[in-house]
């Protein structure tokens, strides 16, 4: 009796679809959300003009304070098939409009890049802070040895932020199955549900909309948490073996 709801979920035809959707969206977002803020922080760190540097940081982390409802509204305004700004531009150049919001293959990319735009500057703050604590004498010695900016970036800056990046990556691995419910649910429609139905939205759907089965939703949520713990421990173990950096 205790495992009945787990068996219902594991034996359902949608089990692997939901798992694969969740991991696909999380993996793509994880890769871009890890690499792009690092690259951005490295580039911003090279800006010599302090006012311009502050201006860049301000305009890039300001979108972080935009609510998800407003963000999804902006996505709908830009990418709507009828009257969307992007399709209006395509039509102006006599190109065929694209149904971005209703075509499943575009969902992951809209989700990922809109999130990256919203939070890239915010995520980069910790890397910029780490770079600012690097001993200037290291760069001075490298300049004397004839190292250019690119060489100093590779040999000095990246090794200093790598431990921080690894720790943040391990923590992100621990939430791989927790794709943001609010944003996915707001972007979801009947046309893209085959690729947008993830663990969080499915738990909500079976618990409150379609089946009103709170026990099934609880079982799926528990399974989701267990998978996150396994991913976190695995990522921490592998990182400790390979890089000697870990959470514990």
N, C-alpha and C positions, 0 to 999 in steps of 0.2 A: 504493500500500500504506500509506503514511504517513497518508493522510486517510481510510482505509476506515472506521475507527471513528467519525470525525466524521460521515461520510455516513450511517452507520447511525443515529446519534442524530438528525441533522437531518431525515432522511426518515421517522422513526417517527411513528406516529399520536399518541403521547403527548408529543411535543416541545413543542407550544404549550401544552398543558395544564400541564405542569410549569413552563414559563416563566411563564405567567400566574398560577399558584398562588403561585410564589415572589415575584413582583413585587407581587401583591395583598396578601399577608401582610406583606411588608416595608414597603410604602407606608403601609398603615393603621397599623402599629406605629410607623413613623418619624414620622408626623404627630402622633400622640398623645404619643409619647415625647419629642418636641421641644417641643410647646406646653405640655403639662400641667406639666412640671417648671419651666418659666419662670414660669407663672402661680402655681404653688405657692411658688416662691422669692420672688416679688414680695409675696405675701400674708404669708409668714412674716417677711419683712423689716419689715413694718409693725407686727408685734407688739412692744409696748413692754416687757412684763414678761419679763425675761431668763430667769427660771426656766421660765416657761410656754413661751417660745420654744425653749429647750433640750429641754424635754419633747416638744414637737411634732416637732422634728428627730430625736430619739432613736427615737420610736415609728414614724416614717415611713422611716428608713433601716435599722432593724433587720431587716425582712423580706429585705433584700438578702443576708443571710448564711444564708438558708434554702436548702438544696440543691434542685436542680430535681426530684429524685425525690420529696422531701417535698412540694414545691409541687404537682406533678401529683397526688400522693396526696390533697392537700387539695381539689384541683379535683374529683377523682372522688368524694370524700366529700360535697362540697357539691352537686354537680350530677348525681349518679347518678340514673337513672330510677327504680330501685327502692330506696327507703330513703335517697335523698339528702336533705340538709337542706332545700334549696330546694323540692324537690317535696313534701316533708312539709308545708312551710308552705302551698304551693298546695293540697294536699289538705285541710288543716285549714280553709281558706276555701272548700271545695267547688269548687275550680278543677281543671281537667284537668292532670295531670302532663305535663311536657315532656321529651322525650328530648334534652337538651342535648348529650350526648356523642356521640349517634348521628345527629344531624341536621347535615348539612354546613354549613348557613347560620350555625350558631352557632360553628363552629370558630374562625374568624378573631377573633371578639370575645372568646371565652374565652382564646385565646392572647394577644391584645393586652392586655386589661385585667388578666389575672393577672400578666403581665410588668410592667405599669405599676404595679400595687400593690406588687410585689416591689422595684422599683428606682427608683421616683419620687423618694423622699427622697435616695437616693444620688446620682442625676443632678442633683438640685437643689443639692447642696453647692457645686459650682463656681460656680453663679449667685449663691448667697448670699454666697460669698466675694468675688465681684466687687462685689456691692452694698455690702459692708462697707468697701470701699476707696474709695468715692465721697467726695469732699471735702465734709464737713458744711456748709461755707460756701455751697455751691450750694443746699442745702435752706433754709438760713437766709435767703438772699437771696430765694428763691422765696416763703417765708412772709411776708417783709416786703412783697413785691409782691402779696400776697393769694392766692397759689396754695394750693389745698387738697391733700389727700393724693392724690386721683386725678390731678390736674393735675401734681403733682410726680412721680408714678409714671410718667406718660406722657412728660413732658418731660425728666426727669433719669434715672430708673432704667432705663427700657427702652433709651434710646440707649446707656447704658453697658454693658449686657449683650448688646446686639445683636451686636457683633463676635465675642464668645465663642460665641454661639448659632450664628452663621453658620459658624464654623470647625468646631464640633461637627457641624453639619448636613452639611457637605461630607465630613467623615470618615465619617459614617453612610451617605452616598450611596455611598461606596467599598466598603461591605459589604452593599449591598442584596440581592445574590444569596446571601449567607451567612446565611440564616435558621437560627437555632439548631437544630442537628441533634437534640441530646438531648431538648429539650422537645417538638419536633414529633413525634419518634419515639415518645416516651412517651405523647403524647396521641392518637396515630394509631390508628385501628381500621378494620375493613373497611367500616364504614358511612360514615365521613367521608374515606376515602382519596382520593376524587375531587377534594377541595379541599385536602387536607393533604399530598399528595405533592409535595415540593419538591426542588430540586436536590440538597441534602445527603442526604436520605433515599433518593432514587433512586440516587445514586452508591453508597451503602452497599448497597442492595438488589441492584443488578446486579453489584456486585463480590463480594459475599460470600454472598448468599442464593439468588437466582433463577437467574442465569446463570453465576456464578463467572467473570465476564469482567473481569479486572483492567485489561485494555487499554482496554475501553470506559469503565470507571469513571475511568481516568486521563484519557482524552480529554474526558469530560464535565467533570471537575474543572478541566482546563486552559481549556476554553471558559468555565467559570464565572468563573475568575480574570480572563480577558481582558475579560469584560463588566464586572466590578467596576472594573477599571482605566479602562475607557472612561467609566463613570459618574462615577468620581472626577475624572478630567480634565475632563469636560464640566461637572460641578457647579462645579469650581474656576474654570473659564474664565468661565462665566455669572456667578458671584458676583463675580468681579473686574471684569467689565464693568458690572454693575448697581450693586454696593455698594462696590466698590473694596476689598473684604476677600477674602483668599484664603490658601491654604496656602503658595503660592509665587508 
